[in-house]
Each structure stands twice: as structure tokens, then as C-alpha cells.
Amino acid sequence: MVPIRLKKSWSYSILDLKGNTMRNGACALLAVALALCMLATAAFAGDCPEPRGAWPWPYGQVNAVTTAGDFAYFGIDRVLVVADVTDPAQPVVVGMVELPLPATDIVVSHSHAFVGTDGDGLRIIDVGDPEAPFEVSSYMPPRGRVKGLSVDGRHLWVAVDLDGLRVLDITQPVAPVVVASRDLVEVGAGMDIDVIPPFAYLATGVGILILNTQVPDFPERVGWIKASSHSVAAGDGYVFGLSRFGYLSAIDVSWPASPFQVTQIALEGREGRLTVSDGSLLVACGSDLTVLPADSPEAWWAVSPGVHGTGAGAFDVAITDGLAFLAAGSGGLQTLDVAAPMEPTEIGRVETAGTVLDAVVEGSLTYVVDCPYSGLYDYQPQGPCALRILDLISGAAPTEVGSLSILDVPTEIAVSDGLAFVLSEESLRVIDVMDPVSPVEVSAEFWPWETASDLAVADGYAYVTILSPYPGLRVMDYRTPGRLKSAGWIPGGFTDVAVSGGLVFLSGIGNPMGLWIYDVSDPSSPTEIGFSESPGYPIHIAVSDGYAFLAQGDPEGWPDGRPQMWIYDLSIPDSPVLVGTFEATGAVLEGFMDIEVSGGHVYLATVLYDSTLKTVLYPRSGLRTVDVSDPTSPQGLDFYETKGDTERVSVSPRGRVLLADGWVGFEVLDVGDCAGFIPPPSSIRRPGGRVTP
């Protein structure tokens, strides 16, 4: 198994978009420049914040794949990736182009890739130069999502879940023309299609429709069979359908007008994709690739199939010259030798990273925690999570310098005193990062029956908020090397914590809800010294320059239906005073998921909500910047929309903003030149060991 290699001509370039020049010059692919410039268009006026790059990009799960010649084309979430597979044991990524949404299916004809997306139609990509692919046109069906594609000469057959079938003339890919359409209301929906002239086999969810393709402008119905099918492949006188729940059917179509089912078997897992080649049926389903004889399905019960476990997911498969290319979700793109079909053997792989859950900056290094989830809605990772340490020095592309597997699912990270503190719902792990190349876990504390939510570190103590079953703040002493011990406890319904100047600041959602202030000069005996009730549910907190900033996240409890941020004057800690309120006034609602303060600005990691239903406009999120140079009159700046699920934000004194974008990775933004940014004269430690003014 070989990890991803990048050609020397390829770079995850960090772009200075103000000057429209590439820092890596000719070494960067034009496709990446275009993609990151697209990111910049979402930035507010004056290119501020200024996108400086993303790591790694793309980032997430491989969910669709095809091959053509010496290249494999596969979708990693919102990116189409081109890899040179001349040496299948060492596939080399040579080009990428951004997609508006994740790919559902990919086919290649001549010098163009046709990519179905999960909600943004068909995208047509020129891949004549594999190192610089670019979009030339698109087609948006009136309703529904593109689920399956198949090419026959100059025609592209498109299965659309709500619109049924569309046939496009792609003689001129820059201007595809719809020449036929077919509503499938009477037989289901368009879920997948395979064309083997003179017939097209269309999976409709509840059956398989057989059409004559000899006159593409008028595809005539030839036959129909009821068989649960969301994916379809044809070959050797049979058509094979895979249902949403992993039932594989073999249909005899030697007489297309009267198809009949030969057999049906159950596979482990849910819907996937099929392909037929050289007498073998390859099925990507669940977490396995299963290989069965395609010419004798009636004998499936008597044969032992070939099975390859991906260790992650199995979403799509393509085959060429005895090699199978498997879209394995978080397991990357896996290359298998299937010359002996019943003994598939992995020989190469393009690795992808996991979902970034948090990221913080400490000096020139960035500390990231991520997990290998196989899908956007998975709750359990498909393997061990990790702490990754990256070098971001001098604005160059980030480079991983060290990593360490984490057994739990981390939710937050803080760095202080040469130690990284990794919090999960049920544990706190302390990792020595003095040598970033070889991080070592030195101690840990577990609370298996509790749920932790937030972490702050200062002066030899870690402060952890506990949500359930007994809510409160746990104080942990880490001053003795290799030993983490309990030092104190504050009962209460706290959601977030900040520490500054020997005081602990807590956002509380108990009764009453608001800002709580405790003196922790003696951590074993914390003393409440101040409280101020908030207008709504405060979920997140940050403290800077004598002010506390509280923000709301979830729609529940939003006053007047909109989230707010409240600013408190801490000049007299035992009597905090509400002096300012900020409310986002855009067309959609913004739920604030994390908050940081630096250089006279507040940075809010934001998820967008439907203003009527208060449901998440998934996966839309981003960064809201607020000018708080005058805390009594905070001014909202424009909104920067990110590509992933942004729930964490971290800021360095240099004006670097890191956004943990979930399955997309993390983005780096430069705000040092933004109007109103105040470069800090020096830096102090604040919650989580992050360096902020």
C-alpha cells in the first residue's frame, strides 16, 4: 500500500490574491489558482480576509471514480481529482478542479469528464491537459439530482432522480443540447443508467427499465422488470441491479422485451455501484468490494466470491486491464489487482485525510485534530483519529511535520507550555509536543460516564466544562510531568470556558443563564465573584482586553428569532456590565459555533440557517467578522463563506485566521491587512493556550 505522491509540478499553493500572482509561480496548477480565486470571491470587499490556502485540499471521502487511458478520475467531496495510474502501485495526483457539490458519478469521453453532482447538476470538465482541468459548461436539470451517467458515442444519458431520463448531445461539450427526456413517474425515479448498444438499462429504484438507444431522440421502451435497484450494470446477457439495502439481483435480458430475475443475494452494507468486465461483476457496497462471476449468476450460491475489505467505505468502482479502482470513502482511492477475480489484492492507494474537528496556531506551527469519517452524516469514525502538527512558517504551503494517533474522538485542542491538550467527550489527553516530529502522550484522564464540551488551559491547570450527567467545571492540575489529577470542581450548567488573569469566565445556560466569573487563584477552592444575566442562551465565550464576548449557537433561545453576540465590560469583575450587542442582519440566519478575538475584531465561526424553519442550510457555513474597536457599537463586516462545515476558529497575533472546515480540512485566511485590524504590541496566553492579543 503506497500513500499519495504529488508530482513536483503540483503544489497546494498559497495564493496572494491581491496581486493575482502565485507564490509558487509556474509550479502551481492553473486549476488550483482558479479554485482558490473562487474562494476569494466570497470574501468581503478589499479581499479581506485574504485566503492564503487550505490543507489538505481536497480533503474528505472518495465517492465516485472512473478511468480512461492512463488516468483515473475520482471525486473527493467537492473536487474532481486526476491521477496518473501508469504505475498502479504508485498513483500520482496530477490535477484537480473544484466542484460546486460532491460528485455522484463520473464518465469520460474523449477529452472531457462529465461529472454528476449531488444537487448542482452536471459539470463538464476539459481534461485534455490532465494537469490543468477546467470546467467548460454545465447542465442543470429542471428538478432533482444527477444520479447516474453513461456515454454512447456523441450522446450522454443522464439519470435524474426527480426528472427521470435526459439524453444530451455532447458533440460540442461547451454547449450540450437536450435531445430527449422521459418522465419516469409510472416506474419510479432515475437512479442510475448503463448503456450497452442497442439498449439502455435504467435503474428506477423499484425496477429496471430497458430502452432502445438506436434513435437517441426517441428512446423507446422495450422492457421492464420490477426489482429494487439504485445502481445498475449490464453485460454477458444479464443486467445486475443493487438495491439501497444491499440486495443484488441478476436479471436475464437475453430477450429484452421479457426480462426475468435469475437470482438475488444479500450483501453486507447499503447501496453502492456496480461494473462488469471480462466475465466478472464487481460490486462496491458497504465497506467491501465483492467480485462475482457475471456469466453464471445462477451459480452464485455455490461459489465463494472474491472480497476486499476497504477498512472504510465502498462507493464506486471502475476497472481496466485487470485493475480495479475503488472509491473507498475515507479509505481513499484504492488500486486492486483483479487478474485473479476471486482474489482481489490491493497494490496502491491515494490517501485522503479525515474530518478536521479543531485547529489552533502556536508560534509557526498549527495543531490539527481529525478523524476518518466515511460520510458527512457518520457519527463514528472508520479508524483512529489523529493529532497532526503542521508547519505554516513564512506563508508557505502547510507541511505535516509530526502526528500521533488518538484513540478517542477529539472535539477540541489547546497548546501551552510545550504540551498539547486533546479533549474528547469522555477524556483529556496530554501530549508532549516539544519535539513536534515525535509527539508523545504523557498522561490522560478519563470520565466514561460524563460528556465534556470545552477546554481552556492556563498556569498549570486545565479547565473542562462537563455537560452531563452532573454539569459543571472540572479543574485539572498538570504541573507534575506525566501526571494529570483533579484539583477542583464548580457545579453549574456551563457550555464554554475562558481563563484570564487568575479568573475563570463561563457561559452558562442554567437557571439563570449568563456570564459567570470565578476567582481560581486557589484552583482547589474556586470562588464566585461576579454574574450578569444574558438576554438569551450564551453558548460560546472569549475574553480579551477587559471585555467578555458571549455568542449564541443553536436556534433554540434566539431572541426575536436571530442569534446575537453580547459584549461585557469586565473593568469591575464582580459587576460585569453589558455594553454592546451585535446581531447579524443578513438574508439568512447565522448560528455562531465558535468565537475568537484578536486585533480589535471578533471572529465567529458561523453556520447558516433557514430563516423560517431554523434548519441548517447544510453544508453552508463560514466566518463572520465583527469590528469591536468600539465595544459599545460593534460593526459587522461582510461574510466569508467557506467550503465545509465550519465550527471552530483560531486566530494568531500575525493576523492569521484558521477555520476548521470539517471534511474539507482547514482554511487559512490573512486578516493582518484588514481595515481596523490592530497589530498587537505583544501577545499573552488566553484560553486554550492560544496566542492572542
C-alpha positions in Angstrom: 0.0 0.0 0.0 1.5 3.3 -1.1 0.4 6.7 0.1 -0.3 9.6 -2.2 2.6 11.2 -4.1 2.4 14.6 -5.7 4.2 15.4 -8.9 6.9 18.1 -8.5 4.8 20.4 -10.8 1.9 20.2 -8.4 1.6 22.2 -5.2 -1.0 23.0 -2.7 -0.2 26.6 -3.4 -1.0 29.5 -1.1 -2.0 32.5 -3.2 -1.7 36.2 -2.7 -5.0 37.1 -4.4 -4.5 40.8 -4.0 -1.8 40.7 -6.7 -3.3 37.7 -8.5 0.1 36.1 -8.5 1.1 32.6 -7.5 3.8 32.4 -4.8 4.8 29.1 -6.4 4.8 30.6 -9.9 4.7 28.0 -12.7 4.8 25.3 -10.1 1.1 25.8 -9.3 -1.6 24.4 -11.4 -3.9 26.9 -13.0 -6.9 24.8 -11.8 -5.9 25.4 -8.2 -5.5 29.1 -8.8 -8.9 29.3 -10.3 -10.4 27.3 -7.5 -8.9 29.4 -4.8 -9.8 32.5 -6.6 -13.4 31.2 -6.5 -12.9 31.1 -2.7 -11.8 34.7 -2.8 -15.0 35.9 -4.5 -16.8 35.1 -1.3 -14.5 37.3 0.7 -15.7 40.8 1.6 -14.6 44.0 -0.2 -10.9 44.7 -0.5 -10.0 41.0 -0.5 -10.3 40.9 3.3 -10.0 38.4 4.8 -7.5 37.2 2.2 -7.5 33.4 1.5 -4.0 32.0 2.0 -4.7 28.4 1.3 -6.3 25.2 2.6 -4.8 22.0 3.9 -5.0 19.4 2.6 -7.1 20.2 -0.4 -9.0 18.2 -1.4 -10.0 16.7 2.0 -12.6 14.1 2.7 -14.0 10.9 1.2 -13.7 9.4 -2.3 -17.2 8.8 -3.5 -17.0 8.3 -7.4 -14.4 7.0 -9.8 -13.8 6.2 -13.5 -10.8 5.5 -15.7 -9.7 6.5 -19.2 -6.3 5.7 -20.7 -3.5 6.1 -18.2 -5.6 8.2 -15.8 -8.1 7.7 -13.0 -10.7 10.4 -12.4 -12.3 10.5 -8.9 -14.3 12.8 -6.7 -13.1 13.7 -3.3 -16.2 15.6 -2.0 -16.2 18.9 -3.9 -13.1 18.3 -6.0 -12.5 16.2 -9.2 -9.0 14.7 -9.0 -7.0 13.4 -11.9 -4.3 10.8 -11.1 -1.7 9.2 -13.4 -2.0 5.4 -12.9 0.7 4.4 -15.3 2.2 2.7 -12.3 -0.9 1.4 -10.5 1.2 0.7 -7.4 2.1 4.4 -7.1 -0.7 6.5 -8.4 0.3 10.2 -8.8 -2.2 13.1 -8.4 -1.5 15.4 -11.3 -4.5 17.8 -11.4 -7.6 19.0 -9.6 -10.6 21.2 -10.2 -13.2 22.4 -7.8 -16.9 21.2 -8.0 -19.8 23.1 -6.5 -21.0 19.9 -4.6 -19.8 16.3 -4.2 -19.7 14.1 -7.3 -22.3 11.4 -7.7 -21.0 9.8 -10.9 -18.2 10.4 -13.4 -17.7 9.4 -17.1 -15.0 10.4 -19.5 -15.4 10.7 -23.3 -12.5 11.9 -25.5 -11.0 14.9 -23.7 -13.9 15.7 -21.3 -15.1 14.5 -18.0 -18.8 14.6 -17.3 -19.5 14.8 -13.5 -22.8 14.5 -11.9 -23.1 16.4 -8.6 -25.3 16.0 -5.6 -27.6 18.9 -6.2 -25.8 21.2 -8.7 -26.4 19.4 -12.0 -23.9 18.1 -14.5 -20.5 19.7 -14.7 -18.4 19.3 -17.9 -14.7 19.4 -17.4 -12.0 19.8 -20.1 -9.3 17.2 -19.1 -7.3 17.5 -22.4 -4.4 18.6 -20.2 -4.7 16.3 -17.1 -2.6 18.7 -15.1 -4.9 21.7 -15.7 -8.5 20.5 -15.9 -11.1 23.3 -16.0 -14.9 23.5 -16.3 -16.3 24.5 -19.7 -20.0 24.2 -19.3 -22.8 22.7 -17.2 -26.3 21.4 -17.4 -28.9 21.8 -14.7 -32.0 19.5 -14.9 -35.3 21.2 -14.1 -35.7 19.1 -10.9 -33.6 16.7 -8.9 -30.1 15.4 -8.7 -27.9 13.7 -11.3 -27.5 10.1 -10.0 -26.1 8.2 -13.0 -24.3 8.8 -16.3 -23.5 6.7 -19.3 -21.9 7.7 -22.7 -22.8 6.2 -26.1 -20.9 7.9 -28.9 -21.9 11.5 -29.1 -24.8 11.1 -26.6 -24.7 11.3 -22.8 -27.5 9.5 -21.0 -28.4 11.1 -17.6 -30.4 9.6 -14.8 -32.0 12.3 -12.6 -33.9 11.2 -9.5 -36.9 13.6 -9.9 -36.7 14.3 -13.6 -36.2 10.7 -14.9 -34.1 10.4 -18.0 -32.4 13.1 -20.0 -30.4 12.5 -23.2 -27.8 15.1 -24.2 -26.0 15.6 -27.5 -22.4 16.3 -26.4 -20.9 16.8 -29.8 -19.9 20.2 -28.6 -19.2 19.8 -24.8 -19.2 23.6 -24.3 -22.9 23.6 -25.3 -24.7 20.3 -24.6 -28.1 20.0 -26.1 -31.1 18.1 -24.6 -32.5 15.9 -27.4 -34.8 13.7 -25.4 -36.4 13.4 -21.9 -38.6 10.8 -20.3 -40.7 11.1 -17.2 -40.5 8.0 -15.0 -43.4 8.7 -12.7 -45.1 5.5 -13.6 -42.0 3.3 -12.9 -40.0 5.2 -10.2 -37.1 7.7 -10.5 -33.9 8.0 -12.4 -31.2 6.4 -10.1 -28.6 5.0 -12.4 -28.1 4.1 -16.1 -25.9 1.8 -18.2 -25.9 1.9 -22.0 -24.8 -1.2 -23.9 -26.0 -0.5 -27.5 -28.6 -1.0 -28.7 -30.1 -0.9 -25.2 -30.1 1.4 -22.2 -30.8 -0.1 -18.7 -32.2 2.5 -16.3 -32.5 1.7 -12.6 -35.6 3.4 -11.2 -35.4 2.4 -7.5 -38.3 0.0 -7.9 -37.3 -1.7 -11.1 -35.2 -1.7 -14.3 -36.5 -0.1 -17.5 -35.0 -1.2 -20.8 -34.9 1.4 -23.7 -33.9 1.2 -27.3 -31.0 3.6 -28.0 -30.8 3.4 -31.8 -32.8 6.6 -32.1 -31.5 8.7 -29.1 -34.0 11.5 -29.8 -36.8 9.0 -29.1 -35.7 6.2 -26.7 -38.4 3.6 -27.0 -39.4 1.4 -24.1 -38.6 -2.2 -24.8 -39.0 -4.0 -21.5 -39.5 -3.6 -17.7 -39.0 -5.7 -14.6 -39.8 -4.9 -11.0 -36.6 -5.3 -9.0 -35.4 -2.9 -6.3 -32.4 -1.2 -7.9 -30.5 2.0 -7.2 -27.4 1.0 -9.3 -27.2 -1.0 -12.5 -24.7 -2.6 -14.8 -25.1 -4.8 -17.8 -23.1 -7.5 -19.6 -23.0 -11.1 -20.8 -26.7 -11.2 -21.4 -27.6 -10.1 -17.9 -28.3 -6.8 -16.1 -27.5 -6.5 -12.5 -29.3 -4.2 -10.0 -28.2 -3.3 -6.5 -30.8 -2.0 -4.1 -30.5 0.7 -1.4 -30.3 -2.1 1.2 -27.6 -4.2 -0.4 -29.8 -6.7 -2.3 -28.1 -7.8 -5.5 -30.4 -9.0 -8.3 -29.4 -10.8 -11.6 -31.8 -10.3 -14.5 -31.7 -12.3 -17.7 -32.2 -9.9 -20.6 -31.3 -12.2 -23.5 -34.9 -11.4 -24.6 -35.1 -7.7 -23.6 -38.9 -7.5 -24.0 -39.3 -10.2 -21.4 -36.6 -9.9 -18.7 -36.8 -12.2 -15.7 -34.9 -12.5 -12.5 -32.4 -15.3 -12.2 -31.3 -14.9 -8.6 -30.9 -12.4 -5.7 -28.4 -12.3 -2.9 -27.9 -10.1 0.1 -24.6 -8.2 0.6 -23.3 -6.5 3.7 -23.9 -2.8 3.6 -26.1 -0.4 1.7 -26.3 1.0 -1.8 -23.2 1.3 -3.9 -22.1 0.9 -7.5 -21.6 -2.0 -10.0 -19.4 -2.6 -13.0 -19.0 -5.6 -15.4 -15.7 -6.6 -17.1 -14.2 -9.7 -18.6 -16.8 -12.0 -17.2 -16.7 -10.6 -13.6 -19.2 -8.4 -11.7 -17.6 -6.0 -9.3 -19.8 -4.6 -6.6 -18.8 -1.7 -4.3 -21.2 -1.9 -1.3 -20.9 -1.1 2.4 -17.2 -1.4 3.2 -16.3 -4.2 0.7 -15.6 -4.8 -2.9 -17.3 -8.1 -3.9 -16.4 -9.9 -7.1 -18.8 -12.5 -8.6 -19.0 -14.3 -11.9 -21.1 -12.3 -14.3 -21.7 -15.1 -16.8 -23.3 -17.5 -14.4 -25.3 -15.7 -11.7 -27.4 -18.8 -11.1 -24.3 -20.4 -9.5 -23.7 -17.5 -7.1 -25.0 -19.7 -4.2 -22.3 -22.3 -4.9 -19.2 -20.1 -5.3 -17.1 -18.2 -2.8 -16.9 -14.6 -4.0 -13.8 -12.5 -4.0 -14.0 -9.9 -1.2 -11.7 -7.0 -0.5 -12.4 -5.1 2.8 -11.6 -1.4 2.4 -11.5 -0.6 6.2 -13.7 2.4 5.4 -16.4 2.7 2.7 -17.1 1.3 -0.8 -19.0 3.7 -3.0 -17.9 3.2 -6.6 -15.6 1.0 -8.7 -14.1 1.2 -12.2 -12.0 -1.5 -14.0 -9.4 -1.5 -16.8 -6.8 -4.0 -17.9 -7.2 -6.3 -14.9 -7.0 -3.4 -12.4 -9.9 -2.2 -10.3 -10.0 1.4 -8.9 -12.2 1.6 -5.8 -13.7 4.8 -4.3 -13.3 3.8 -0.7 -14.7 6.9 1.1 -12.2 7.9 3.8 -10.1 4.9 2.7 -9.1 6.9 -0.4 -8.8 5.6 -3.9 -7.6 2.0 -3.7 -6.0 0.2 -6.6 -6.6 -3.5 -6.8 -5.2 -6.3 -8.9 -8.2 -8.4 -10.1 -6.4 -10.5 -12.7 -7.5 -13.4 -10.4 -11.0 -12.0 -9.9 -11.8 -14.1 -6.8 -8.6 -12.9 -5.1 -8.6 -9.1 -5.3 -5.4 -7.7 -4.0 -4.7 -4.0 -3.1 -1.5 -2.8 -4.7 -1.7 1.0 -4.3 -3.7 3.8 -2.8 -4.2 7.6 -2.9 -4.7 8.5 0.7 -7.1 11.2 1.9 -7.2 12.7 5.4 -10.1 12.9 7.8 -12.6 15.4 9.1 -10.9 18.4 10.8 -12.5 18.9 14.2 -10.3 21.7 15.6 -7.2 23.6 14.7 -5.0 26.1 16.7 -1.9 28.1 16.0 1.1 28.1 18.3 4.2 30.0 17.0 4.9 28.8 13.5 3.1 25.5 14.0 -0.5 24.5 13.5 -2.1 21.7 15.6 -5.0 19.9 14.0 -7.2 17.0 15.3 -9.1 15.0 12.7 -11.0 11.7 12.3 -11.6 9.5 9.3 -15.4 9.6 8.8 -16.7 7.8 5.8 -19.6 10.2 5.2 -21.0 13.6 6.1 -23.5 12.1 8.5 -21.5 9.4 10.1 -21.2 9.5 13.9 -18.4 7.0 14.3 -15.0 7.3 12.6 -13.8 4.5 10.4 -10.4 4.3 12.1 -8.2 6.0 14.7 -8.3 9.8 14.9 -5.1 11.8 15.0 -3.2 14.9 16.2 -1.4 16.4 13.2 1.3 19.1 13.6 1.8 21.3 10.5 4.4 23.9 9.6 2.9 27.2 8.4 6.0 29.3 8.5 6.6 32.2 6.1 3.2 31.8 4.4 4.3 28.6 2.6 2.0 25.7 1.9 1.5 23.7 5.2 3.7 20.7 5.7 3.0 17.9 8.2 5.9 17.5 10.5 4.5 15.0 13.0 1.4 13.1 14.0 0.0 10.9 16.8 -3.0 8.5 16.7 -5.8 9.4 19.2 -8.0 6.6 20.4 -10.9 8.8 21.3 -12.9 11.2 19.1 -11.4 14.6 19.8 -13.6 17.7 20.0 -11.0 20.4 20.9 -7.3 21.0 21.2 -5.3 23.5 23.2 -1.5 24.0 23.2 0.5 25.5 26.1 3.9 25.0 27.8 5.1 22.5 25.1 2.1 20.4 25.7 -1.0 19.7 23.5 -4.3 19.0 25.4 -6.7 17.0 23.4 -10.3 16.9 24.7 -12.9 14.3 23.8 -16.4 13.9 25.3 -15.0 11.3 27.8 -11.3 12.1 28.2 -8.5 14.6 28.3 -5.1 13.6 26.9 -1.9 15.5 27.5 0.7 15.1 24.7 4.3 16.3 24.8 5.0 18.3 21.6 8.4 19.8 22.5 9.7 17.7 19.6 6.9 18.2 17.0 8.3 15.5 14.8 7.6 12.9 17.5 4.7 13.9 19.8 4.3 11.6 22.8 1.3 11.1 25.1 2.4 11.6 28.7 -0.9 11.5 30.7 -4.6 11.2 30.4 -7.8 11.4 32.5 -11.0 9.5 31.7 -14.6 10.1 32.7 -16.6 7.5 30.8 -20.0 8.4 32.2 -19.7 12.2 31.6 -19.8 14.4 28.5 -17.2 17.2 28.2 -17.8 20.2 26.0 -15.0 22.7 26.2 -11.4 23.3 27.3 -9.1 26.1 28.5 -5.6 25.9 29.7 -3.6 28.4 31.9 -0.9 28.5 34.5 -0.5 24.7 35.0 -4.3 24.0 35.1 -6.8 22.7 32.5 -10.4 23.7 32.9 -13.0 21.4 31.3 -16.8 22.1 31.1 -18.9 19.0 31.7 -22.5 18.9 30.3 -23.8 15.7 31.8 -24.8 13.9 33.8 -23.6 16.2 36.5 -22.9 19.6 34.8 -20.1 21.8 36.0 -16.5 22.8 35.5 -13.7 20.3 36.2 -10.3 21.7 37.2 -7.3 19.5 36.3 -3.7 20.0 37.6 -1.0 19.1 35.1 2.0 20.8 36.8 3.6 17.4 37.7 5.1 16.0 34.5 3.3 12.8 33.3 0.6 13.2 35.9 -2.9 14.7 35.4 -5.0 15.0 38.6 -8.3 16.5 39.7 -7.9 19.8 41.6 -11.3 21.4 41.8 -14.9 21.4 40.8 -17.6 24.2 40.1 -21.2 22.9 39.8 -23.4 24.6 37.1 -24.7 24.4 33.6 -21.7 25.7 31.7 -21.1 25.4 28.0 -17.8 27.2 27.4 -14.9 28.5 29.4 -12.2 31.2 29.2 -9.3 31.9 31.6 -7.5 35.2 32.1 -5.6 36.9 34.9 -6.4 34.3 37.5 -10.2 34.4 36.7 -12.4 31.9 35.0 -15.2 33.1 32.8 -18.0 30.8 32.0 -21.1 30.9 29.7 -24.0 29.4 31.5 -27.3 28.1 30.3 -28.7 27.1 33.6 -31.2 29.0 35.6 -30.3 31.8 35.4 -28.3 31.9 32.2 -25.5 34.4 31.5 -21.9 35.2 32.3 -20.3 33.7 35.4 -16.9 34.8 36.8 -14.9 32.8 39.4 -11.6 33.5 41.2 -9.3 30.5 40.7 -6.2 31.8 42.4 -6.8 28.8 44.6 -8.0 26.2 42.0 -9.0 23.7 44.7 -11.5 26.3 46.1 -12.9 28.4 43.2 -14.9 31.4 44.4 -17.8 33.1 42.5 -17.2 36.8 42.3 -19.5 38.0 39.6 -22.5 37.2 37.4 -24.6 39.0 34.7 -27.7 37.6 33.2 -27.7 37.4 29.4 -30.7 38.2 27.1 -30.5 34.6 25.6 -28.7 31.3 25.6 -24.9 32.0 25.7 -23.1 29.0 24.2 -19.6 30.4 23.4 -17.2 32.8 25.2 -14.0 34.7 24.6 -12.2 37.2 26.8 -9.8 40.0 25.6 -8.6 43.4 26.7 -11.0 43.7 29.6 -14.1 42.5 27.8 -16.0 39.2 27.6 -17.8 38.2 24.3 -20.7 35.8 24.5 -22.3 34.3 21.4 -25.3 32.1 20.6 -25.2 28.9 18.5 -28.3 26.8 18.2 -31.5 28.5 17.2 -33.2 27.5 20.4 -33.5 30.5 22.6 -32.6 33.1 20.0 -34.3 36.4 21.0 -36.7 37.6 18.2 -35.6 34.7 16.1 -32.0 35.9 15.5 -28.7 35.0 17.1 -26.8 37.6 19.0 -23.3 38.3 20.5 -23.1 40.3 23.7 -20.1 42.3 25.0 -19.5 42.8 28.7 -17.2 45.3 30.3 -15.0 43.5 32.9 -13.5 46.6 34.5 -15.1 45.6 37.8 -15.1 41.7 37.6 -17.7 41.4 40.4 -20.1 43.6 38.4 -19.8 42.8 34.7 -21.8 45.2 32.6 -23.5 44.5 29.2 -22.2 47.4 26.9 -22.8 46.1 23.4 -24.9 43.8 21.3 -24.3 42.5 17.8 -26.9 40.9 15.6 -26.3 39.5 12.1 -28.9 41.1 9.7 -28.3 39.1 6.5 -30.9 37.4 4.4 -30.3 34.1 6.3 -29.8 33.4 10.0 -26.3 32.8 11.3 -25.7 30.4 14.2 -22.4 31.2 16.0 -20.4 28.0 16.6 -17.1 29.4 17.9 -15.6 32.7 18.8 -12.2 34.3 18.9 -11.0 37.9 19.5 -7.8 39.5 18.0 -6.7 42.9 16.7 -9.9 44.7 17.6 -12.0 42.1 15.7 -14.3 39.3 16.8 -14.2 36.2 14.5 -17.3 34.0 14.6 -17.4 30.5 13.0 -20.9 30.5 11.6 -23.4 28.0 10.3 -26.2 29.3 8.2 -29.9 28.5 9.0 -33.1 28.8 7.1 -34.8 31.9 8.4 -38.3 30.4 8.5 -37.7 26.8 9.6 -34.5 27.5 11.6 -32.9 24.4 10.0 -29.3 24.3 8.9 -28.6 25.2 5.2 -26.2 22.3 5.2 -23.4 22.4 4.3 -23.2 26.3 4.2 -21.1 28.0 6.8 -18.3 30.5 7.1 -16.6 33.3 9.0 -18.4 36.4 10.3 -16.0 39.3 11.3 -17.2 42.0 13.7 -15.3 45.2 14.4 -15.2 45.7 18.2 -12.7 48.5 18.4 -15.6 50.3 20.0 -17.2 47.6 22.2 -20.3 49.7 22.7 -21.0 49.8 19.0 -19.9 46.6 17.3 -20.0 46.7 13.5 -20.5 43.7 11.4 -18.2 43.3 8.4 -19.1 41.2 5.3 -19.4 37.4 5.4 -16.8 35.0 4.1 -18.5 31.7 3.1 -16.3 28.6 3.5 -16.5 25.3 1.6 -17.0 23.0 4.6 -18.8 22.6 7.9 -17.0 25.4 9.9 -17.4 25.1 13.6 -14.0 26.1 15.0 -12.0 29.3 14.6 -8.5 30.2 15.8 -6.5 33.4 15.4 -2.8 34.1 15.6 -1.3 37.5 16.5 0.1 37.8 13.0 -3.4 38.1 11.7 -3.8 34.5 10.5 -7.3 33.0 10.9 -7.6 29.2 10.9 -11.1 27.7 10.1 -11.7 24.1 10.9 -13.9 23.2 8.0 -14.8 19.6 8.8 -14.5 17.2 5.9 -12.9 20.0 3.7 -9.9 20.4 6.0 -9.0 23.8 7.2 -8.7 27.2 5.6 -6.1 29.8 6.3 -7.1 33.5 6.0 -4.9 36.6 6.3 -6.6 39.5 8.2 -3.5 41.4 9.1 -4.1 44.0 6.4 -7.9 44.3 7.0 -9.2 47.8 7.8 -9.3 48.3 11.5 -7.0 45.4 12.4 -4.8 46.5 15.3 -1.4 44.6 15.4 -0.8 43.5 18.9 2.2 45.1 20.6 2.8 41.8 22.4 1.0 38.6 23.0 -0.4 36.9 26.1 -1.9 33.5 26.7 -5.6 33.2 26.6 -8.0 30.2 26.8 -6.7 27.0 25.3 -3.2 28.3 25.3 -3.8 30.2 22.0 -1.7 33.3 21.5 -3.9 36.3 21.0 -3.7 40.0 21.9 
